[in-house]
Amino acid sequence: MKKSLIALCMVSAVVMATPTTQIWNPATDVQAAGTYHIGMDNYANFVGNGSYMGPTDIGLTYGVLPGLEVGIDANMPGSEAFGASAKYATNESDKLPALALGIQGVGNLGGTIGMNMIYGLAAKTFPLGRISAGLFSGAEAVLGTDKTGYILTYDKALNDKVWVSVDFASGKSVYGMLWVGGSYAFTSNTSVLVAVGAANAGGPAQLTTQLDINI
């Protein structure tokens, strides 16, 4: 599944650029070689008074080679908030897990702050679903003292249209969150994801809706 994200509770000058992801965290999945992915993500909270509404994240990801993808995101409205990402991943086999190494949130354009998060992941599929686990480390200027942490995700395709996930990133930085949600595929290349999330540092519950199109 491909999802794009903007770190909730960040000011609009902090930029995230996103690889192929689960709900929030990067996945060991990559965009197929020679294909494009367009993502449009929106965020809001449940307070109901308009106190938080994140910028819309519009992302473009391209499969450069088998196992290798690159991408760029624009956060609108924002102060020239653009960022880049890249990831290389291997496929899962009967004995070995899928592995991925990448970077996201690379950027420092027009006053934006890049999270510059490097991560490594492993994922293995079991009868009840797939488990992904890994480590990340980003810029202290954005993530503070919790710039290093771990990622843990469960996901499963219930059928050819419905996919569900529980997605967690550690720490009380702007990246540390728990998300629960799922997506529905209207066609083979178009899906919509809806999820609710909570920041580890506290605050109102968050809602994200994400439109994903593969070309």
C-alpha positions in Angstrom: 0.0 0.0 0.0 1.2 3.5 -0.6 0.4 6.2 1.8 1.9 9.7 2.2 2.1 11.8 5.4 2.9 15.1 7.0 3.9 14.9 10.7 1.0 16.1 12.7 1.5 18.8 15.2 4.4 20.2 13.1 4.3 23.8 12.1 3.9 24.2 8.4 7.6 25.0 7.9 8.6 21.5 8.9 8.5 19.2 5.9 8.0 15.5 5.5 8.6 13.7 2.2 7.3 10.2 2.1 8.2 6.8 0.6 5.7 4.0 0.1 4.3 3.6 3.6 1.7 1.9 5.8 -0.5 4.6 7.4 2.3 6.6 8.9 5.6 4.7 8.8 7.6 3.6 5.8 7.0 0.0 4.6 9.2 -2.5 2.9 7.0 -2.2 -0.2 8.2 -0.1 -3.1 6.7 1.4 -6.2 7.0 -0.9 -9.2 9.7 0.0 -11.7 8.5 2.4 -14.3 5.3 3.4 -12.5 4.1 6.5 -10.7 2.1 7.0 -7.5 0.1 10.1 -6.7 -1.0 10.6 -3.1 -3.2 13.3 -1.5 -3.4 13.3 2.3 -5.5 15.4 4.6 -5.3 15.7 8.4 -7.7 17.2 11.1 -8.4 16.7 14.8 -11.5 15.8 16.7 -11.7 19.0 18.8 -14.2 20.5 16.5 -13.2 24.1 16.9 -10.7 24.2 14.0 -7.7 24.5 16.3 -5.7 22.2 14.1 -5.9 21.4 10.5 -2.7 20.2 8.8 -1.6 21.2 5.3 -2.6 18.8 2.5 0.3 16.6 1.5 0.5 16.0 -2.3 3.2 13.4 -3.1 4.6 11.9 -6.3 6.7 8.6 -6.1 8.4 6.9 -9.0 9.8 3.4 -9.3 13.3 3.9 -10.8 14.4 0.3 -10.8 13.2 -2.9 -9.3 13.4 -2.3 -5.6 14.3 1.4 -5.8 11.9 4.3 -5.6 12.3 8.1 -5.3 9.7 10.7 -4.4 8.9 14.3 -3.7 6.1 15.9 -1.6 4.5 19.4 -1.5 2.6 20.5 1.6 -0.1 23.0 0.8 -0.8 25.6 2.0 2.8 25.9 3.3 5.8 28.0 3.1 7.5 26.4 0.1 7.4 23.1 2.0 8.9 20.6 -0.4 10.9 17.4 0.5 12.3 14.3 -1.1 12.6 10.6 -0.2 14.3 7.5 -1.5 14.2 3.8 -0.6 15.7 0.5 -1.6 14.0 -2.8 -0.6 14.3 -6.5 -1.1 11.5 -9.0 -1.4 10.3 -11.4 1.3 11.1 -15.1 0.7 10.0 -18.3 2.5 12.9 -18.0 4.9 14.0 -14.4 4.8 12.1 -11.2 5.7 11.7 -8.3 3.3 14.3 -5.6 4.1 14.3 -1.9 3.3 16.7 1.0 3.8 15.7 4.6 3.1 15.5 8.3 3.9 12.6 10.6 4.1 11.9 14.3 4.8 15.0 15.5 2.9 14.7 19.2 2.3 15.7 22.7 3.3 14.0 24.8 0.7 12.7 28.3 1.2 12.7 28.1 5.0 11.4 24.5 5.3 13.0 22.2 7.8 14.0 18.7 6.7 13.5 15.8 9.1 16.2 13.9 7.2 15.1 10.6 8.8 17.1 7.5 7.9 15.4 4.2 8.6 15.9 0.5 8.3 13.1 -2.1 8.3 12.4 -5.8 8.2 9.0 -7.4 7.5 7.6 -10.9 7.6 4.2 -12.2 6.6 2.4 -14.8 8.8 -1.1 -16.4 8.4 -2.7 -13.7 10.5 -0.9 -10.8 8.8 2.4 -9.0 8.3 4.7 -7.7 11.0 7.1 -4.9 10.2 9.8 -3.6 12.6 12.7 -1.2 12.3 14.7 1.7 13.6 14.8 5.4 12.6 17.0 8.4 13.3 16.3 12.0 12.2 17.4 15.6 12.7 17.4 16.8 16.3 16.3 20.2 15.2 12.9 18.6 14.3 12.6 15.5 16.5 14.4 16.8 19.6 15.9 14.4 22.0 13.6 11.6 20.6 15.4 11.8 17.3 16.1 8.1 17.4 13.4 5.4 17.9 11.7 2.3 16.6 8.8 1.5 14.2 6.3 -1.4 14.7 3.5 -2.1 12.3 0.9 -4.8 11.7 -1.0 -4.9 8.4 -3.2 -7.3 6.5 -5.1 -7.4 3.2 -8.5 -8.9 4.1 -9.4 -9.3 0.5 -8.5 -7.7 -2.9 -10.2 -4.4 -1.8 -9.9 -4.0 2.0 -6.6 -3.5 3.9 -6.1 -2.8 7.6 -3.2 -1.6 9.7 -2.0 -0.7 13.2 1.0 1.6 12.9 3.3 2.9 15.7 6.4 5.1 16.0 8.1 5.5 19.3 9.1 8.7 21.1 7.3 12.0 22.1 8.5 13.9 19.1 6.3 15.2 16.3 6.8 11.8 14.6 5.9 9.6 17.6 2.3 8.4 17.0 -0.1 5.5 17.0 -2.4 5.0 14.0 -5.3 2.5 13.4 -7.2 2.4 10.1 -7.7 0.8 6.8 -8.2 1.4 3.1 -10.7 0.4 0.4 -9.6 -0.1 -3.3 -12.3 1.2 -5.7 -10.3 0.0 -8.6 -7.0 -1.9 -9.1 -5.1 1.4 -9.0 -7.2 3.8 -6.8 -7.8 3.5 -3.1 -8.9 5.7 -0.1 -7.5 5.2 3.4 -9.1 6.5 6.6 -7.4 6.2 10.0 -7.4 7.7 13.5 -4.2 8.5 15.4 -2.9 9.7 18.7 0.4 11.4 19.4 2.6 9.8 22.1 3.1 13.3 23.6 -0.7 13.7 24.1 -3.2 16.1 22.5 -6.5 15.6 20.6 -7.1 12.5 18.5 -6.3 12.9 14.8 -8.0 11.9 11.6 -6.4 11.3 8.3 -8.0 10.6 4.8 -5.6 9.6 2.0 -6.3 9.2 -1.7 -3.8 7.0 -3.5 -3.6 6.5 -7.3 -1.1 4.3 -9.2 -0.3 5.1 -12.8 
